[in-house]
Amino acid sequence: MPMPQPRRALLAAAAAAALLLAACRPVPPAAQAPDTASDLSRPAPAVQALTGHMRSGDFAAFARDAVPPALHARLDAAWRAGRTRWPLDELPFSGHFPGMLEALAADGSEAGLLAGFDRQFAGAGREIRAAASTIGMFGVQYVENQGDFSDSERDHYAQLVAAVAQWAAQAPLDERGRAEEAIPRLAAAARAAGPTSAEELAAAGMDASLRRIGTFSLEARAVLAGYGLDLDAALDSVDAGLQVQQGDRATVRLRYELAGTAIDTVLDMERVDGRWYLADYLRHARAAAGEAGPLPPGNDAQPGPEAPPGTAAAPGAAPAAAP
């Protein structure tokens, strides 16, 4: 029996939440220096700096170090004008993020969300496992063959989708007791984050909004740990190191373990004004700020079809609708 669309959407959201936290380019805690200025002068430490910000939930610092200062200023202007939600645009559900936080923060949201869980998830373990396998299969196929991805993104995201689908197929997503604990925690964290409507995010500006959202992400990560997705263990397993550097281009090899699956990928780096940045993040940020940029390797000028129904778009994909 096919899974109802709302249940597929909820499962996709669970996978998307995992990808949100897993795609942070993690590094070992010992390599981080939280009390010192970020080292962007070399490729591998630049990756480590971004990861340290994501691990601590400091999304504003992430945005600061992910792009050159002049581009950061243009992104903030585009954010205030409502044209972008970068770097949230790097996430698979960026277009729905403000609405999700609003729903969680609403008065009495716990009762409504738990009732929705009872209708869609409770006792549906077999259907959820089947849907996870299907979402993983189609998600990997989409990332490998469609969408506006670079070769590096295709390789990394296909591995991430497969790992998260494998986790979701085994996770206790249908257990009501866990939902009774998780929903109030997420609702409280959303309320603590403060106003998060599209209009309020624009008025607050990029940095202030990202600081609030980053705090919420820490509680979301803790909730995922209760479902068996131990992202702290994934972060601690990472090995990141320079592979090749030629002029203003470099590659960093990233290896870590996510939900029992080994991830091994290569990140493309670009140097601008003496500082190193992730090339894919630069490309997405320039597009978000309204700047034209080259297509990623392996893509032509024709956009690919939309992702298959019921699958979560991979990180880096353009959101279905602007916030």
Secondary structure, 3 states (H helix, E strand, C coil): CCCCHHHHHHHHHHHHHHHHHHCCCCCCHHHCCCCCCCCCCCHHHHHHHHHHHHHHCCHHHHHHHHCCHHHHHHHHHHHHCCCCCCCHHHCCCHHHHHHHHHHHHCCCHHHHHHHHHHHHCCCCHHHHHHHHHHHHHHHHHHHHHCCCCCHHHHHHHHHHHHHHHHHHHHCCCCCHHHHHHHHHHHHHHHHHHCCCCHHHHHHHCHHHHHHHHHHHHHHHHHHHHCCCCCHHHHHHCCEEEEEEEECCEEEEEEEEEECCEEEEEEEEEEEECCEEEEHHHHHHHHHHCCCCCCCCCCCCCCCCCCCCCCCCCCCCCCCCCCC
